[in-house]
Amino acid sequence: MSSSVRTSLYEACKSTQSNSTFSNSTLDDALSRQEQIFRCISESNANSIDTFFLLYASSLVFFMQAGFAMLCAGSVRKKNVTNTMLKNLLDACGAALGFYSVGYAFAYGGSEDAGKKTFIGMSNFFLQDVDNYMFWLFQFAFAATSATIVAGTLAERCQMTAYLCYSIALTGFVYPVVAHSIWSQQGFLSATAQDPLWGTGFIDFAGSTVVHLTGGFTALIATYLLGPRRGRFYDAKGKQLEVPNPMPGHSAALQMLGTFILWFGWYGFIVGSAITIIGPNQDKIISTSAVNTTLSAASSCFSALLVNYVIVERQSGEGEFSLLAAMNGCLSGLVAITGGCAVIAPWAAIIVGLFAGLLYLFTSKVLVRVRIDDAVEAIPVHMTNGIWGSFAVGLFAAPSELQLVYGKANHVGLFYSWHQGSGDGTLLGVQCLGILFVVGWVFCLMSPFFLFLNYKGWFRADVLNEIAGLDLSYHDGVDMELVTQIRNQRKNLHVNSRNRFSSNSACPHHTATHVDTSTDASL
């Protein structure tokens, strides 16, 4: 709450007290004035409680940055840890500046004029005339989360320049337009608009589409254009490997720590989206959201773990309880439930989680088959389950919960509609339309953006830098053991090249880029 609001409440209470003339008033008048005083105090306390509530939720969401950092650091090889950690830090810094200067204005500028629908906000740049700073802080944490999703996907091969440019562009323009369209009262897809699309609007309570699909689809575009890590799908001569070369992260402990931090922060992500804790039924909305989040994460973890065990057993004859599958399954369930956590029943949250784990496994294997290298599997977790989470709202949104959260239940989930005998698929149709809009918007903006970076040579790291490790190349910091191994590689390469040249080898143009990447993959 702004200082001007606090002052106005104080002056109102003071004015009420100063105008009290108990000697010339009746008992009813005195009681009426006291009621006004109590109402002022109550409103002031309510604003203070909501401010603390948003501050607490914002802190939890921002703490998710630490979770992403730990997860990414554990998922990369040791020679790229420092670079990955710095990129996660720059995400938060770039998002803060981008969202402060123009991002918030594009997303929520002019939201007080709820009756007029606009494509983009056009006021409150640099927080001018913004009273509720705490709302900005909460929304900034969301924007930073969307940007961080791409960090791990491009790990071990992306230049720092490209990362800075993309982080500011996403949080300064691309993400704000999506947020404006779905969450602002002026958005053409908004469920809170005075005249929502098709009478219902697009329902995304906490960001399955706005945050996770936006970040996840951006990651897909960037990863496809950037290409895989050296040695992942092709050998040093560019020949396709029959079996993709696994490049496991160096620390399962950091990955597990990051997963738990993200799950912990997700409660701020979910309950904070209620914006206020004061008011009728807010406790019900918040409690339902938190319970559904827990159930979806748990069921998704089990489905991914067990199905992966069966798949491995069928392929190799011996099953494997994969920690990686369990962790990413858990995160997939969290992403999938984010959009509908407040409007579905707990039993439906379990179903959403079960399918989220399966969709994660399916998408992960498809990406490997088409040779798209996602270092931390952010695409199957965030993009695929961002889509599934929004689609699931159109299936499972319950009438009672919709009435509680949005004040209307004229169009409900398809399964409930069938149960009522109507077969109304309006909500499902709006959800599909919103998904298509976000995919189209991100594709049209981020594809040429990354193509431009690639054309300018600002996108992918130099070959030798990638082989040596981005820590050594950009930060002058790496274990000497790794440096020794790389030097030995280069020394052997030089000797082999000289021998081939002297014996009229069939490869006279062999260069330093032809390094044994199978050895490099273990560094």
C-alpha positions as CSV (number, residue, x, y, z in Angstrom):
1,M,0.0,0.0,0.0
2,S,1.4,3.4,-0.9
3,S,2.1,6.2,1.6
4,S,-0.7,8.4,0.0
5,V,-3.3,5.7,0.8
6,R,-2.1,5.4,4.4
7,T,-2.2,9.2,4.8
8,S,-5.7,9.4,3.4
9,L,-6.9,6.7,5.8
10,Y,-5.3,8.5,8.7
11,E,-6.7,11.8,7.8
12,A,-10.2,10.3,7.5
13,C,-10.0,8.8,10.9
14,K,-8.6,12.0,12.4
15,S,-11.3,14.1,10.7
16,T,-14.0,11.8,12.1
17,Q,-12.6,12.1,15.6
18,S,-12.2,15.9,15.5
19,N,-15.7,16.4,14.3
20,S,-17.1,14.4,17.2
21,T,-19.2,16.7,19.6
22,F,-20.5,14.2,22.1
23,S,-22.2,17.0,24.1
24,N,-24.5,17.9,21.3
25,S,-25.1,14.5,19.7
26,T,-27.4,11.7,20.4
27,L,-26.3,8.2,21.3
28,D,-27.0,7.0,17.7
29,D,-24.8,9.7,16.3
30,A,-22.0,8.9,18.6
31,L,-22.2,5.2,17.7
32,S,-22.3,6.0,14.0
33,R,-19.1,8.1,14.3
34,Q,-17.4,5.4,16.3
35,E,-18.4,2.9,13.6
36,Q,-16.8,5.1,11.0
37,I,-13.6,5.2,13.0
38,F,-13.5,1.4,13.4
39,R,-14.2,1.0,9.6
40,C,-11.2,3.3,8.8
41,I,-8.9,1.4,11.2
42,S,-10.2,-1.9,9.8
43,E,-9.5,-0.9,6.2
44,S,-6.0,0.4,7.1
45,N,-5.2,-2.9,8.9
46,A,-6.6,-4.9,5.9
47,N,-4.3,-3.0,3.5
48,S,-1.3,-3.6,5.8
49,I,-2.1,-7.4,6.0
50,D,-2.4,-7.6,2.2
51,T,0.9,-5.8,1.8
52,F,2.7,-8.2,4.0
53,F,0.9,-11.1,2.3
54,L,2.2,-10.0,-1.1
55,L,5.6,-9.3,0.3
56,Y,5.8,-12.8,1.7
57,A,4.5,-14.4,-1.5
58,S,6.9,-12.3,-3.6
59,S,9.8,-13.5,-1.4
60,L,8.9,-17.1,-2.0
61,V,8.6,-16.6,-5.7
62,F,11.9,-14.8,-5.9
63,F,13.6,-17.5,-3.8
64,M,12.7,-19.8,-6.7
65,Q,15.6,-18.1,-8.5
66,A,17.9,-19.9,-6.1
67,G,16.1,-23.2,-6.9
68,F,16.6,-22.6,-10.7
69,A,20.3,-21.7,-10.0
70,M,20.9,-24.9,-8.0
71,L,19.0,-27.1,-10.5
72,C,21.0,-25.6,-13.5
73,A,24.3,-25.8,-11.7
74,G,23.8,-29.5,-10.9
75,S,22.6,-30.3,-14.4
76,V,25.7,-29.0,-16.3
77,R,29.3,-30.2,-16.3
78,K,31.7,-28.9,-13.8
79,K,33.5,-26.6,-16.3
80,N,30.3,-24.5,-16.9
81,V,29.0,-24.1,-13.3
82,T,30.1,-20.5,-12.8
83,N,28.8,-19.3,-16.1
84,T,25.4,-20.9,-15.5
85,M,25.2,-19.4,-12.0
86,L,26.0,-15.9,-13.3
87,K,23.3,-16.2,-16.0
88,N,20.7,-17.0,-13.4
89,L,21.7,-14.0,-11.4
90,L,21.6,-11.8,-14.5
91,D,18.1,-13.1,-15.2
92,A,16.8,-11.5,-12.0
93,C,18.8,-8.2,-12.6
94,G,17.7,-7.9,-16.2
95,A,14.1,-8.7,-15.4
96,A,14.1,-6.0,-12.7
97,L,15.3,-3.3,-15.0
98,G,13.2,-4.3,-17.9
99,F,10.0,-4.8,-15.9
100,Y,10.6,-1.5,-14.1
101,S,11.2,0.6,-17.2
102,V,8.6,-0.6,-19.6
103,G,7.5,-4.2,-18.8
104,Y,5.0,-3.3,-16.0
105,A,3.5,-0.5,-18.1
106,F,3.0,-2.9,-21.1
107,A,1.4,-5.5,-18.8
108,Y,-0.8,-3.5,-16.4
109,G,-0.6,0.2,-17.5
110,G,-4.1,1.7,-17.4
111,S,-5.7,-1.3,-15.8
112,E,-8.0,1.1,-13.8
113,D,-10.0,1.6,-17.0
114,A,-11.5,-1.9,-16.9
115,G,-14.2,-1.3,-19.4
116,K,-11.9,-0.7,-22.4
117,K,-10.0,-3.7,-24.0
118,T,-6.5,-3.0,-25.3
119,F,-3.7,-5.1,-26.7
120,I,-1.0,-3.6,-24.6
121,G,-0.8,-1.1,-21.7
122,M,0.4,2.4,-22.4
123,S,0.9,4.1,-19.1
124,N,2.8,3.8,-15.8
125,F,6.3,3.7,-17.5
126,F,9.1,3.7,-14.9
127,L,6.4,3.2,-12.3
128,Q,5.0,6.7,-12.8
129,D,1.6,7.1,-11.0
130,V,1.8,3.6,-9.6
131,D,0.5,3.5,-6.0
132,N,0.8,-0.2,-5.2
133,Y,4.5,-0.9,-5.4
134,M,4.0,-4.3,-3.8
135,F,1.9,-5.5,-6.7
136,W,4.8,-4.5,-9.0
137,L,7.2,-6.5,-6.9
138,F,5.1,-9.6,-7.1
139,Q,4.6,-9.3,-10.8
140,F,8.4,-8.7,-11.3
141,A,9.1,-12.0,-9.6
142,F,6.8,-13.8,-12.1
143,A,8.5,-12.1,-15.0
144,A,11.9,-13.1,-13.8
145,T,10.7,-16.7,-13.4
146,S,9.6,-16.8,-17.0
147,A,13.0,-15.6,-18.2
148,T,14.9,-18.0,-16.0
149,I,13.2,-21.0,-17.7
150,V,15.4,-20.5,-20.7
151,A,18.7,-20.3,-18.7
152,G,19.3,-24.1,-18.3
153,T,18.1,-25.0,-21.7
154,L,20.9,-23.0,-23.4
155,A,23.5,-24.0,-20.9
156,E,27.1,-24.7,-21.8
157,R,27.0,-23.1,-25.3
158,C,25.3,-19.7,-25.2
159,Q,27.2,-16.3,-25.1
160,M,26.7,-13.9,-22.3
161,T,25.7,-11.1,-24.7
162,A,22.9,-13.1,-26.1
163,Y,21.6,-14.0,-22.7
164,L,21.5,-10.4,-21.5
165,C,19.7,-9.3,-24.7
166,Y,17.1,-12.1,-24.5
167,S,16.4,-11.6,-20.8
168,I,15.6,-7.9,-21.2
169,A,13.6,-8.4,-24.4
170,L,11.4,-11.2,-22.8
171,T,10.7,-9.4,-19.6
172,G,10.4,-6.0,-21.2
173,F,8.0,-6.7,-24.0
174,V,7.2,-10.3,-24.9
175,Y,6.0,-11.5,-21.5
176,P,4.2,-8.3,-20.6
177,V,1.9,-8.5,-23.6
178,V,0.9,-12.0,-22.7
179,A,0.3,-11.0,-19.1
180,H,-1.8,-8.0,-20.3
181,S,-3.9,-10.1,-22.6
182,I,-4.7,-12.7,-19.9
183,W,-4.4,-11.1,-16.5
184,S,-5.1,-7.4,-17.0
185,Q,-8.8,-6.4,-16.8
186,Q,-8.3,-4.7,-20.2
187,G,-6.9,-7.9,-21.8
188,F,-9.0,-9.4,-24.6
189,L,-8.6,-12.9,-23.1
190,S,-9.0,-11.9,-19.5
191,A,-11.5,-13.8,-17.3
192,T,-11.7,-10.7,-15.0
193,A,-12.7,-8.3,-17.8
194,Q,-16.2,-6.7,-17.7
195,D,-17.1,-8.4,-20.9
196,P,-14.9,-11.6,-21.0
197,L,-14.4,-13.5,-24.2
198,W,-17.3,-15.8,-25.0
199,G,-18.7,-15.0,-21.5
200,T,-15.9,-16.8,-19.6
201,G,-12.4,-15.6,-20.6
202,F,-9.2,-17.5,-20.4
203,I,-8.6,-18.9,-16.9
204,D,-4.9,-19.1,-15.8
205,F,-4.9,-18.5,-12.1
206,A,-1.2,-18.5,-11.5
207,G,0.6,-18.8,-14.8
208,S,0.6,-22.2,-16.6
209,T,0.4,-20.3,-19.8
210,V,1.4,-16.8,-19.0
211,V,4.7,-17.8,-17.2
212,H,5.6,-21.3,-18.1
213,L,4.3,-21.7,-21.7
214,T,5.9,-18.3,-22.6
215,G,9.2,-19.2,-21.1
216,G,9.1,-22.9,-22.3
217,F,8.3,-22.1,-25.9
218,T,10.9,-19.4,-26.0
219,A,13.4,-22.1,-24.8
220,L,12.3,-24.4,-27.6
221,I,12.9,-21.7,-30.3
222,A,16.2,-20.7,-28.8
223,T,17.5,-24.3,-28.4
224,Y,16.5,-25.3,-31.9
225,L,18.3,-22.3,-33.4
226,L,21.3,-22.6,-31.1
227,G,21.9,-26.3,-31.8
228,P,23.0,-29.1,-29.5
229,R,26.1,-29.2,-27.4
230,R,29.2,-30.5,-29.2
231,G,29.3,-34.3,-28.9
232,R,25.7,-34.7,-27.9
233,F,24.3,-35.9,-31.2
234,Y,27.2,-35.6,-33.6
235,D,30.9,-36.5,-33.5
236,A,33.7,-34.1,-34.1
237,K,33.4,-34.5,-37.8
238,G,29.7,-33.8,-37.9
239,K,28.7,-37.3,-38.3
240,Q,25.5,-38.3,-36.6
241,L,25.9,-40.6,-33.6
242,E,23.9,-43.8,-33.7
243,V,23.2,-43.4,-30.0
244,P,23.1,-39.9,-28.5
245,N,25.9,-39.2,-26.1
246,P,24.5,-38.6,-22.6
247,M,25.9,-35.5,-20.8
248,P,24.8,-35.9,-17.2
249,G,25.2,-33.1,-14.8
250,H,28.0,-33.1,-12.2
251,S,25.9,-33.0,-9.1
252,A,22.6,-34.8,-8.3
253,A,22.6,-33.2,-4.9
254,L,22.4,-29.7,-6.3
255,Q,19.6,-30.8,-8.7
256,M,17.7,-32.3,-5.7
257,L,18.2,-29.2,-3.7
258,G,17.0,-27.0,-6.5
259,T,13.9,-29.1,-7.0
260,F,12.9,-28.8,-3.3
261,I,13.5,-25.1,-3.3
262,L,11.3,-24.7,-6.4
263,W,8.5,-26.7,-4.8
264,F,8.8,-24.6,-1.6
265,G,8.7,-21.4,-3.6
266,W,5.8,-22.6,-5.7
267,Y,3.5,-22.1,-2.7
268,G,4.2,-18.4,-2.9
269,F,3.6,-18.6,-6.7
270,I,0.2,-20.2,-6.2
271,V,-1.3,-18.5,-3.1
272,G,0.1,-15.1,-3.9
273,S,-1.9,-15.1,-7.1
274,A,-5.0,-14.5,-5.0
275,I,-3.4,-11.0,-4.5
276,T,-5.4,-10.4,-1.3
277,I,-5.9,-12.5,1.8
278,I,-8.7,-10.3,3.2
279,G,-12.2,-10.9,2.0
280,P,-14.9,-13.5,1.9
281,N,-13.8,-17.0,0.8
282,Q,-10.2,-15.9,0.3
283,D,-9.1,-18.5,2.8
284,K,-10.9,-21.2,0.9
285,I,-9.3,-20.1,-2.4
286,I,-5.8,-20.1,-1.0
287,S,-6.2,-23.4,0.9
288,T,-7.6,-25.2,-2.2
289,S,-4.7,-23.8,-4.3
290,A,-2.1,-25.0,-1.9
291,V,-3.6,-28.5,-1.5
292,N,-4.0,-29.0,-5.2
293,T,-0.4,-27.9,-5.8
294,T,0.9,-30.5,-3.4
295,L,-1.2,-33.4,-4.8
296,S,-0.4,-32.7,-8.4
297,A,3.4,-32.6,-7.7
298,A,3.3,-35.8,-5.7
299,S,1.2,-37.8,-8.3
300,S,3.3,-36.5,-11.2
301,C,6.5,-37.6,-9.4
302,F,5.2,-41.1,-9.0
303,S,3.9,-41.4,-12.5
304,A,7.1,-40.3,-14.1
305,L,9.2,-42.5,-11.8
306,L,7.2,-45.7,-12.3
307,V,6.5,-45.3,-16.0
308,N,10.2,-44.6,-16.7
309,Y,11.1,-47.7,-14.7
310,V,8.8,-49.8,-16.9
311,I,10.2,-48.2,-20.1
312,V,13.8,-48.9,-19.1
313,E,13.0,-52.4,-18.1
314,R,11.4,-53.1,-21.4
315,Q,14.4,-51.7,-23.2
316,S,17.3,-53.2,-21.2
317,G,15.7,-56.0,-19.2
318,E,16.4,-54.3,-15.9
319,G,14.4,-51.4,-14.5
320,E,15.8,-48.2,-13.0
321,F,14.5,-45.8,-10.4
322,S,15.6,-42.6,-12.0
323,L,16.1,-39.6,-9.7
324,L,16.1,-37.3,-12.7
325,A,12.7,-38.6,-13.8
326,A,11.3,-38.2,-10.3
327,M,12.5,-34.6,-9.9
328,N,11.4,-33.4,-13.3
329,G,8.1,-35.3,-12.9
330,C,7.5,-33.4,-9.7
331,L,8.2,-30.1,-11.4
332,S,6.0,-31.0,-14.3
333,G,3.1,-31.6,-11.9
334,L,3.7,-28.2,-10.3
335,V,3.7,-26.5,-13.7
336,A,0.5,-28.3,-14.8
337,I,-1.5,-27.4,-11.8
338,T,-0.5,-23.7,-11.8
339,G,-3.2,-22.6,-14.2
340,G,-6.2,-24.3,-12.5
341,C,-5.1,-24.8,-8.9
342,A,-7.9,-22.7,-7.5
343,V,-10.7,-23.9,-9.8
344,I,-10.5,-27.7,-9.7
345,A,-11.1,-30.3,-7.0
346,P,-8.3,-32.2,-5.3
347,W,-9.1,-35.5,-7.1
348,A,-8.8,-33.7,-10.4
349,A,-5.4,-32.3,-9.3
350,I,-4.1,-35.9,-8.9
351,I,-5.3,-36.7,-12.4
352,V,-3.6,-33.6,-13.8
353,G,-0.4,-34.6,-12.1
354,L,-0.5,-38.2,-13.3
355,F,-0.8,-37.0,-17.0
356,A,1.9,-34.3,-16.4
357,G,4.5,-37.0,-15.5
358,L,3.6,-39.0,-18.6
359,L,3.7,-35.9,-20.9
360,Y,7.1,-35.0,-19.5
361,L,8.6,-38.4,-20.3
362,F,7.0,-38.4,-23.8
363,T,8.2,-34.9,-24.7
364,S,11.7,-35.6,-23.3
365,K,12.1,-38.7,-25.6
366,V,10.7,-36.8,-28.6
367,L,13.3,-34.1,-28.2
368,V,16.1,-36.6,-28.1
369,R,14.7,-38.3,-31.2
370,V,14.6,-35.0,-33.2
371,R,18.0,-34.0,-31.7
372,I,17.0,-30.9,-29.8
373,D,19.4,-30.6,-26.9
374,D,17.7,-29.4,-23.7
375,A,20.4,-29.4,-21.0
376,V,17.9,-29.3,-18.0
377,E,14.7,-30.6,-19.8
378,A,13.0,-27.3,-19.3
379,I,11.0,-27.7,-22.5
380,P,9.1,-30.9,-21.5
381,V,8.6,-29.6,-18.0
382,H,7.5,-26.0,-18.7
383,M,6.3,-25.8,-22.3
384,T,4.5,-29.2,-22.6
385,N,2.9,-29.0,-19.1
386,G,2.1,-25.3,-19.4
387,I,-0.1,-26.3,-22.3
388,W,-1.5,-29.3,-20.5
389,G,-2.2,-27.2,-17.4
390,S,-4.3,-24.7,-19.3
391,F,-6.0,-27.4,-21.4
392,A,-6.9,-29.3,-18.1
393,V,-8.8,-26.2,-16.8
394,G,-11.2,-26.6,-19.8
395,L,-11.8,-30.2,-18.7
396,F,-11.9,-30.1,-14.9
397,A,-12.9,-26.5,-13.8
398,A,-15.6,-27.0,-11.2
399,P,-18.7,-24.8,-11.0
400,S,-18.4,-24.1,-7.2
401,E,-14.8,-23.1,-7.5
402,L,-15.3,-21.0,-10.5
403,Q,-18.1,-19.1,-8.7
404,L,-15.9,-18.7,-5.7
405,V,-12.9,-17.3,-7.6
406,Y,-14.4,-15.4,-10.6
407,G,-17.9,-14.9,-9.5
408,K,-19.4,-16.7,-12.4
409,A,-19.9,-20.3,-13.5
410,N,-21.8,-20.0,-16.7
411,H,-19.2,-22.1,-18.6
412,V,-17.5,-24.9,-16.7
413,G,-15.1,-27.7,-17.4
414,L,-16.2,-30.1,-20.1
415,F,-16.5,-33.1,-17.8
416,Y,-18.8,-31.2,-15.5
417,S,-20.7,-29.9,-18.4
418,W,-21.3,-33.5,-19.6
419,H,-22.4,-34.5,-16.2
420,Q,-24.9,-31.7,-16.3
421,G,-26.1,-33.0,-19.7
422,S,-25.2,-29.9,-21.7
423,G,-21.8,-30.7,-23.4
424,D,-20.8,-27.0,-23.3
425,G,-17.2,-26.8,-24.5
426,T,-17.0,-23.0,-24.4
427,L,-14.3,-22.8,-21.7
428,L,-12.2,-25.5,-23.3
429,G,-12.4,-23.5,-26.6
430,V,-11.2,-20.3,-24.9
431,Q,-8.4,-22.2,-23.3
432,C,-7.2,-23.6,-26.6
433,L,-7.5,-20.1,-28.2
434,G,-5.3,-18.6,-25.4
435,I,-2.7,-21.3,-25.9
436,L,-2.6,-20.7,-29.6
437,F,-2.3,-16.9,-29.1
438,V,0.7,-17.3,-26.7
439,V,2.5,-19.8,-29.0
440,G,1.9,-17.5,-32.1
441,W,3.0,-14.3,-30.2
442,V,6.2,-15.8,-28.9
443,F,7.1,-17.5,-32.2
444,C,6.6,-14.3,-34.2
445,L,8.8,-12.2,-31.9
446,M,11.4,-14.5,-30.5
447,S,12.2,-16.4,-33.8
448,P,13.5,-13.3,-35.6
449,F,15.1,-12.1,-32.4
450,F,17.3,-15.2,-32.0
451,L,17.9,-15.4,-35.8
452,F,19.3,-11.9,-35.6
453,L,21.6,-12.7,-32.7
454,N,22.8,-15.8,-34.6
455,Y,23.4,-13.7,-37.7
456,K,25.5,-11.2,-35.8
457,G,27.5,-14.0,-34.2
458,W,26.3,-13.0,-30.7
459,F,24.4,-16.2,-30.0
460,R,26.6,-19.3,-29.8
461,A,29.9,-19.5,-27.9
462,D,33.2,-20.1,-29.9
463,V,34.0,-23.7,-30.5
464,L,37.2,-23.8,-28.4
465,N,35.4,-21.8,-25.6
466,E,32.7,-24.4,-25.5
467,I,35.2,-27.3,-25.4
468,A,37.4,-25.6,-22.8
469,G,34.3,-24.7,-20.8
470,L,32.6,-21.3,-20.4
471,D,34.0,-20.9,-16.9
472,L,37.6,-20.7,-18.3
473,S,36.6,-18.7,-21.4
474,Y,34.5,-16.0,-19.7
475,H,35.4,-16.1,-16.0
476,D,39.0,-17.4,-15.9
477,G,38.0,-20.0,-13.4
478,V,38.1,-23.8,-13.7
479,D,39.7,-26.7,-11.9
480,M,43.3,-27.2,-12.9
481,E,42.5,-30.9,-13.4
482,L,40.2,-29.9,-16.2
483,V,42.7,-27.6,-17.7
484,T,45.3,-30.3,-17.8
485,Q,43.0,-32.7,-19.6
486,I,42.1,-30.1,-22.2
487,R,45.8,-29.3,-22.8
488,N,46.6,-33.0,-23.2
489,Q,43.8,-33.3,-25.7
490,R,45.1,-30.4,-27.7
491,K,48.7,-31.8,-27.5
492,N,47.6,-35.2,-28.8
493,L,45.6,-33.5,-31.5
494,H,48.6,-31.5,-32.7
495,V,50.8,-34.7,-32.8
496,N,48.1,-36.6,-34.7
497,S,47.6,-33.8,-37.2
498,R,51.4,-33.6,-37.8
499,N,51.7,-37.3,-38.4
500,R,48.7,-37.3,-40.7
501,F,50.2,-34.4,-42.7
502,S,53.6,-36.1,-43.0
503,S,52.0,-39.4,-44.3
504,N,49.7,-37.6,-46.8
505,S,46.6,-38.2,-44.7
506,A,43.2,-38.2,-46.3
507,C,42.2,-35.3,-43.9
508,P,44.7,-32.5,-44.8
509,H,42.3,-29.8,-43.5
510,H,42.0,-31.3,-40.0
511,T,41.8,-28.5,-37.5
512,A,41.6,-27.9,-33.8
513,T,37.8,-28.2,-33.9
514,H,38.0,-31.9,-34.5
515,V,38.4,-32.8,-30.8
516,D,37.5,-36.1,-29.2
517,T,34.2,-34.9,-27.8
518,S,33.5,-38.2,-26.2
519,T,36.3,-37.3,-23.8
520,D,35.1,-33.8,-23.5
521,A,31.6,-34.9,-22.6
522,S,32.9,-36.2,-19.3
523,L,34.6,-32.9,-18.3
